[in-house]
């Protein structure tokens, strides 16, 4: 039976690069892949799935709160790949779960687990609850050589806990961080610093 996968990692861990490599491998075998991404991710171009390494591919489906995958769209598809899965509406994650069961198509979702305040994104939370397989894409902290576990938001080059949960950005706005570096840079700026140091 096909599975729903959630492969999560911090910013700059290479999730999209891996997704594009998986798409290439399927296509080299003559298999059809459906590539999805949330419509709100406009960092590069709305219709493009692009890695920081520069590789890119057109998205087949842009997902919003009204999206569903029809049987006609899924016909002949061997795998669904989802980029920036943290931005998926929870109801769409449930729809993906149903697709694996009804159409026996594996679905691999790639995204962030938590936001810059270490809170689960709604889409990621639902994936953590429903996925058959949860895997971590690992990378090192931007500052040291420990494993990165958090996404640190920057404002004017300084770590911050301020702002909305979703603010799109690249390396100028976010860095991957280990717990120690995250705490050091945010100590005294909010509940996270007090909780970790307390």
C-alpha positions as CSV (number, residue, x, y, z in Angstrom):
1,X,0.0,0.0,0.0
2,X,1.2,3.5,-0.8
3,X,2.4,5.7,2.0
4,X,2.2,9.3,3.0
5,X,5.8,10.6,3.8
6,X,6.8,13.7,5.7
7,X,10.4,14.7,5.3
8,X,11.2,17.7,7.4
9,X,14.3,19.8,8.0
10,X,15.4,23.3,8.9
11,X,15.9,26.1,6.4
12,X,18.7,25.4,3.9
13,X,18.8,21.6,4.7
14,X,18.4,20.7,1.0
15,X,14.8,19.5,1.1
16,X,13.8,21.0,-2.3
17,X,17.0,19.7,-3.9
18,X,16.2,16.2,-2.7
19,X,12.6,16.5,-3.9
20,X,13.9,17.5,-7.4
21,X,16.3,14.6,-7.4
22,X,13.5,12.2,-6.5
23,X,11.4,13.7,-9.4
24,X,14.3,13.2,-11.8
25,X,14.8,9.6,-10.7
26,X,11.2,8.7,-11.3
27,X,11.2,10.4,-14.7
28,X,14.4,8.6,-15.7
29,X,12.5,5.4,-15.2
30,X,9.7,6.6,-17.4
31,X,7.3,7.2,-14.5
32,X,5.0,10.2,-14.1
33,X,5.3,12.5,-11.2
34,X,2.9,15.2,-10.1
35,X,4.7,18.2,-8.4
36,X,2.7,20.3,-6.0
37,X,3.4,23.4,-4.0
38,X,1.4,25.9,-1.9
39,X,0.3,28.9,-4.0
40,X,1.4,31.3,-1.2
41,X,5.1,30.5,-1.8
42,X,6.1,33.2,-4.2
43,X,9.8,33.6,-3.2
44,X,11.0,32.7,-6.7
45,X,8.0,32.5,-9.0
46,X,4.6,31.2,-8.0
47,X,4.7,28.3,-10.6
48,X,8.2,27.2,-9.9
49,X,9.7,24.7,-7.4
50,X,13.3,25.9,-7.0
51,X,16.1,24.9,-4.8
52,X,18.7,27.3,-3.4
53,X,21.3,25.4,-5.5
54,X,19.5,26.8,-8.6
55,X,17.7,23.6,-9.9
56,X,14.1,24.2,-10.7
57,X,11.0,22.6,-12.2
58,X,7.5,23.7,-13.0
59,X,4.8,22.9,-10.4
60,X,1.9,20.9,-11.8
61,X,-0.5,22.0,-9.1
62,X,-0.7,25.1,-6.9
63,X,-2.4,24.3,-3.7
64,X,-4.7,26.7,-1.8
65,X,-7.6,26.2,0.6
66,X,-10.0,25.1,-2.1
67,X,-7.7,22.5,-3.8
68,X,-8.5,18.9,-4.4
69,X,-6.9,16.3,-6.6
70,X,-9.4,14.7,-9.1
71,X,-9.2,11.1,-10.3
72,X,-8.5,12.4,-13.9
73,X,-5.5,14.4,-12.6
74,X,-4.1,11.3,-10.8
75,X,-4.6,8.9,-13.7
76,X,-1.2,7.4,-14.7
77,X,0.7,9.1,-11.9
78,X,3.3,7.1,-10.0
79,X,4.2,9.6,-7.3
80,X,3.2,12.9,-5.8
81,X,5.9,15.3,-4.5
82,X,4.9,18.2,-2.4
83,X,7.3,21.2,-1.7
84,X,6.9,23.6,1.2
85,X,4.4,21.2,2.9
86,X,4.3,23.3,6.1
87,X,2.1,25.8,4.2
88,X,-0.5,23.2,3.3
89,X,-4.0,23.6,4.8
90,X,-4.6,20.8,7.3
91,X,-7.7,19.7,5.3
92,X,-5.5,19.2,2.2
93,X,-3.1,17.0,4.2
94,X,-6.2,14.9,5.1
95,X,-7.0,14.8,1.4
96,X,-3.5,13.6,0.6
97,X,-3.9,10.9,3.2
98,X,-7.1,9.8,1.4
99,X,-5.4,9.9,-2.0
100,X,-2.8,7.3,-0.8
101,X,-5.5,5.0,0.3
102,X,-7.9,5.4,-2.6
103,X,-5.5,5.6,-5.5
104,X,-2.5,3.7,-4.1
105,X,-0.1,6.5,-5.0
106,X,2.8,7.4,-2.7
107,X,3.0,11.0,-1.6
108,X,6.3,12.6,-0.4
109,X,5.9,15.9,1.4
110,X,9.0,18.1,2.1
111,X,8.9,21.0,4.5
112,X,9.7,22.7,7.7
113,X,8.5,21.1,11.0
114,X,8.4,24.3,13.1
115,X,8.4,28.1,12.6
116,X,10.9,30.6,14.0
117,X,9.2,30.4,17.4
118,X,9.6,26.6,17.5
119,X,5.9,26.1,17.0
120,X,4.5,23.5,14.5
121,X,3.0,24.9,11.3
122,X,-0.6,23.7,10.9
123,X,0.3,21.7,7.8
124,X,3.3,20.1,9.5
125,X,1.3,19.3,12.6
126,X,-1.3,17.4,10.5
127,X,1.5,15.6,8.6
128,X,3.1,14.6,11.9
129,X,-0.3,13.2,12.9
130,X,-1.1,11.4,9.7
131,X,2.1,10.4,7.9
132,X,3.1,6.8,7.7
133,X,6.8,7.8,7.6
134,X,8.4,10.8,9.2
135,X,12.1,11.5,8.3
136,X,14.5,14.3,9.1
137,X,16.6,15.9,6.5
138,X,19.7,17.0,8.5
139,X,22.0,19.9,8.3
140,X,24.3,21.8,10.6
141,X,23.8,25.1,12.5
142,X,24.6,28.2,10.5
143,X,26.9,29.4,13.4
144,X,28.5,26.2,14.7
145,X,28.9,22.6,13.6
146,X,26.0,21.1,15.7
147,X,22.9,19.7,14.1
148,X,20.4,22.4,13.3
149,X,16.9,21.9,14.8
150,X,15.4,25.4,14.7
151,X,14.7,28.1,12.2
152,X,15.9,31.5,13.4
153,X,14.3,34.6,11.9
154,X,16.5,37.7,11.4
155,X,15.5,41.3,11.4
156,X,18.2,43.6,10.3
157,X,20.7,40.8,10.8
158,X,19.6,40.3,14.4
159,X,17.6,37.3,15.7
160,X,13.9,38.1,16.5
161,X,10.8,36.4,17.8
162,X,8.5,39.2,16.4
163,X,6.1,39.0,13.5
164,X,3.6,36.7,11.9
165,X,4.1,33.0,11.6
166,X,4.4,33.2,7.8
167,X,6.9,35.7,6.4
168,X,8.6,34.5,3.3
169,X,12.3,34.9,3.0
170,X,15.6,33.4,2.2
171,X,19.0,33.5,3.9
172,X,18.7,37.2,4.5
173,X,15.7,36.5,6.8
174,X,16.3,33.0,8.2
175,X,19.1,30.8,9.5
176,X,19.2,27.2,10.7
177,X,20.3,26.9,14.3
178,X,21.1,24.3,16.9
179,X,19.4,24.7,20.3
180,X,22.4,26.3,21.9
181,X,22.9,29.0,19.3
182,X,19.2,29.6,19.0
183,X,19.0,30.2,22.8
184,X,22.1,32.4,22.9
185,X,20.8,34.7,20.1
186,X,17.3,35.0,21.4
187,X,17.9,35.0,25.2
188,X,15.7,37.6,26.9
189,X,13.6,38.3,23.8
190,X,10.6,36.2,24.7
191,X,9.2,33.0,26.1
192,X,11.5,30.7,24.3
193,X,14.6,32.2,25.9
194,X,13.1,32.1,29.3
195,X,11.9,28.5,28.9
196,X,15.2,27.2,27.7
197,X,17.3,29.1,30.2
198,X,14.9,28.6,33.2
